[in-house]
Amino acid sequence: MSVHGQIKIRTSAEQKAIRERERAEKLRLYLIEYENILNNRQSTDLFILLKQTENILSDHPDCFTLWNIRRETILKLDNEQQKEYLQKELQVTQKCLQSNPKSYSCWFQRQWILKQLKDKFDLNLYQNELQLCKKYLG
């Protein structure tokens, strides 16, 4: 039997149990990291906070809260650092879109980045963005 062009392979109860344990462990680690970020976001170094949120978002790009924390953190940086991190943020979002090209929160983040770069630093990167949209959504 085929579902969406994929052949369905029946798994044993043992394989299913192993997969469930792996998923439960991933969820446990995610929740620990997420709680750590939320509890320490005011006291943590800004650059550490950006790295921590990037680590989670690379696997879970749909978490709006973490994107909001990243925006808030980037805005706390001085102008030169903001410009640098906004440009890095384009790479972060592109990496996240590779795992989930239809992540609304990730696309929203890219839109925010492009607006910040245009308004604050007069960088217009919209032509590149159109090519990326064609690649991921075309």
C-alpha positions as a Markdown table, in Angstrom:
| # | Residue | x | y | z |
|---|---|---|---|---|
| 1 | Met | 0.0 | 0.0 | 0.0 |
| 2 | Ser | 1.3 | 3.5 | -0.9 |
| 3 | Val | 0.5 | 6.8 | 0.9 |
| 4 | His | 1.7 | 10.0 | -0.8 |
| 5 | Gly | 4.1 | 8.0 | -2.9 |
| 6 | Gln | 5.7 | 6.3 | 0.1 |
| 7 | Ile | 5.4 | 2.6 | 0.7 |
| 8 | Lys | 4.0 | 1.8 | 4.2 |
| 9 | Ile | 6.3 | -0.5 | 6.1 |
| 10 | Arg | 4.8 | -2.3 | 9.0 |
| 11 | Thr | 6.9 | -2.1 | 12.2 |
| 12 | Ser | 7.1 | -4.4 | 15.1 |
| 13 | Ala | 5.9 | -3.4 | 18.5 |
| 14 | Glu | 9.5 | -3.4 | 19.6 |
| 15 | Gln | 10.6 | -1.0 | 16.9 |
| 16 | Lys | 7.6 | 1.2 | 17.7 |
| 17 | Ala | 8.5 | 1.2 | 21.4 |
| 18 | Ile | 12.1 | 2.2 | 20.6 |
| 19 | Arg | 10.9 | 5.1 | 18.4 |
| 20 | Glu | 8.6 | 6.3 | 21.2 |
| 21 | Arg | 11.4 | 6.2 | 23.7 |
| 22 | Glu | 13.6 | 8.2 | 21.4 |
| 23 | Arg | 10.9 | 10.8 | 20.8 |
| 24 | Ala | 10.2 | 11.0 | 24.5 |
| 25 | Glu | 13.9 | 11.6 | 25.2 |
| 26 | Lys | 14.1 | 14.3 | 22.5 |
| 27 | Leu | 11.0 | 16.0 | 24.0 |
| 28 | Arg | 12.5 | 15.9 | 27.5 |
| 29 | Leu | 15.7 | 17.5 | 26.3 |
| 30 | Tyr | 13.8 | 20.2 | 24.3 |
| 31 | Leu | 11.7 | 21.1 | 27.3 |
| 32 | Ile | 14.7 | 21.4 | 29.6 |
| 33 | Glu | 16.5 | 23.7 | 27.1 |
| 34 | Tyr | 13.3 | 25.7 | 26.5 |
| 35 | Glu | 12.7 | 26.2 | 30.3 |
| 36 | Asn | 16.3 | 27.2 | 30.8 |
| 37 | Ile | 16.0 | 29.9 | 28.1 |
| 38 | Leu | 12.7 | 31.2 | 29.6 |
| 39 | Asn | 13.9 | 31.2 | 33.2 |
| 40 | Asn | 17.3 | 32.8 | 32.4 |
| 41 | Arg | 16.6 | 35.1 | 29.5 |
| 42 | Gln | 17.1 | 38.3 | 31.5 |
| 43 | Ser | 20.3 | 37.2 | 33.2 |
| 44 | Thr | 22.0 | 35.3 | 30.4 |
| 45 | Asp | 24.6 | 36.9 | 28.2 |
| 46 | Leu | 22.9 | 38.1 | 24.9 |
| 47 | Phe | 25.3 | 36.0 | 22.7 |
| 48 | Ile | 24.7 | 32.9 | 24.7 |
| 49 | Leu | 21.0 | 33.4 | 24.5 |
| 50 | Leu | 21.2 | 33.8 | 20.7 |
| 51 | Lys | 23.2 | 30.5 | 20.5 |
| 52 | Gln | 20.8 | 28.6 | 22.8 |
| 53 | Thr | 17.7 | 29.7 | 20.8 |
| 54 | Glu | 19.4 | 28.9 | 17.5 |
| 55 | Asn | 20.1 | 25.4 | 18.8 |
| 56 | Ile | 16.5 | 24.7 | 19.5 |
| 57 | Leu | 15.1 | 26.5 | 16.5 |
| 58 | Ser | 17.3 | 24.5 | 14.1 |
| 59 | Asp | 15.2 | 21.4 | 15.1 |
| 60 | His | 11.9 | 23.2 | 16.0 |
| 61 | Pro | 11.5 | 26.2 | 13.8 |
| 62 | Asp | 7.9 | 26.8 | 14.6 |
| 63 | Cys | 8.3 | 28.1 | 18.1 |
| 64 | Phe | 7.2 | 31.8 | 17.9 |
| 65 | Thr | 8.3 | 32.5 | 21.5 |
| 66 | Leu | 11.9 | 31.7 | 20.7 |
| 67 | Trp | 11.8 | 33.9 | 17.5 |
| 68 | Asn | 10.4 | 36.7 | 19.7 |
| 69 | Ile | 13.2 | 36.3 | 22.2 |
| 70 | Arg | 15.8 | 36.4 | 19.3 |
| 71 | Arg | 14.2 | 39.7 | 18.0 |
| 72 | Glu | 14.2 | 41.2 | 21.5 |
| 73 | Thr | 17.8 | 40.2 | 22.0 |
| 74 | Ile | 19.1 | 41.5 | 18.6 |
| 75 | Leu | 17.4 | 44.8 | 19.3 |
| 76 | Lys | 19.5 | 45.1 | 22.6 |
| 77 | Leu | 22.7 | 45.0 | 20.6 |
| 78 | Asp | 24.6 | 48.1 | 19.5 |
| 79 | Asn | 24.2 | 49.2 | 15.8 |
| 80 | Glu | 27.3 | 47.4 | 14.5 |
| 81 | Gln | 26.5 | 44.2 | 16.3 |
| 82 | Gln | 22.8 | 44.4 | 15.2 |
| 83 | Lys | 23.8 | 44.7 | 11.5 |
| 84 | Glu | 26.2 | 41.7 | 11.9 |
| 85 | Tyr | 23.6 | 39.5 | 13.7 |
| 86 | Leu | 20.8 | 40.5 | 11.4 |
| 87 | Gln | 22.8 | 39.2 | 8.5 |
| 88 | Lys | 23.7 | 36.0 | 10.5 |
| 89 | Glu | 20.0 | 35.7 | 11.3 |
| 90 | Leu | 19.3 | 35.3 | 7.6 |
| 91 | Gln | 21.5 | 32.3 | 7.6 |
| 92 | Val | 19.9 | 30.9 | 10.7 |
| 93 | Thr | 16.4 | 31.2 | 9.2 |
| 94 | Gln | 17.6 | 29.6 | 5.9 |
| 95 | Lys | 18.9 | 26.6 | 7.9 |
| 96 | Cys | 15.6 | 26.4 | 9.7 |
| 97 | Leu | 13.6 | 26.6 | 6.5 |
| 98 | Gln | 15.5 | 23.6 | 5.2 |
| 99 | Ser | 14.0 | 21.5 | 7.9 |
| 100 | Asn | 10.5 | 23.0 | 7.5 |
| 101 | Pro | 10.0 | 25.2 | 4.4 |
| 102 | Lys | 6.5 | 26.2 | 5.5 |
| 103 | Ser | 7.3 | 27.4 | 9.0 |
| 104 | Tyr | 5.3 | 30.7 | 9.3 |
| 105 | Ser | 7.3 | 31.9 | 12.3 |
| 106 | Cys | 10.5 | 31.4 | 10.4 |
| 107 | Trp | 9.2 | 33.3 | 7.3 |
| 108 | Phe | 8.0 | 36.1 | 9.6 |
| 109 | Gln | 11.4 | 36.3 | 11.2 |
| 110 | Arg | 13.0 | 36.7 | 7.7 |
| 111 | Gln | 10.5 | 39.4 | 6.8 |
| 112 | Trp | 11.4 | 41.2 | 10.1 |
| 113 | Ile | 15.1 | 40.9 | 9.4 |
| 114 | Leu | 14.8 | 42.3 | 5.9 |
| 115 | Lys | 12.8 | 45.2 | 7.1 |
| 116 | Gln | 15.3 | 46.0 | 9.8 |
| 117 | Leu | 18.2 | 45.8 | 7.4 |
| 118 | Lys | 16.5 | 48.1 | 4.9 |
| 119 | Asp | 15.2 | 50.6 | 7.5 |
| 120 | Lys | 18.3 | 50.9 | 9.7 |
| 121 | Phe | 21.2 | 50.0 | 7.3 |
| 122 | Asp | 19.7 | 50.7 | 3.9 |
| 123 | Leu | 20.4 | 47.2 | 2.7 |
| 124 | Asn | 17.9 | 45.9 | 0.2 |
| 125 | Leu | 18.1 | 42.1 | -0.1 |
| 126 | Tyr | 14.6 | 41.5 | -1.5 |
| 127 | Gln | 15.9 | 40.2 | -4.8 |
| 128 | Asn | 17.7 | 37.4 | -3.1 |
| 129 | Glu | 14.6 | 36.7 | -1.0 |
| 130 | Leu | 12.5 | 36.2 | -4.1 |
| 131 | Gln | 14.9 | 33.5 | -5.3 |
| 132 | Leu | 14.7 | 31.8 | -1.9 |
| 133 | Cys | 10.9 | 31.8 | -2.0 |
| 134 | Lys | 10.9 | 30.2 | -5.5 |
| 135 | Lys | 13.3 | 27.6 | -4.2 |
| 136 | Tyr | 11.4 | 26.6 | -1.1 |
| 137 | Leu | 7.8 | 27.4 | -2.0 |
| 138 | Gly | 7.8 | 27.0 | -5.8 |
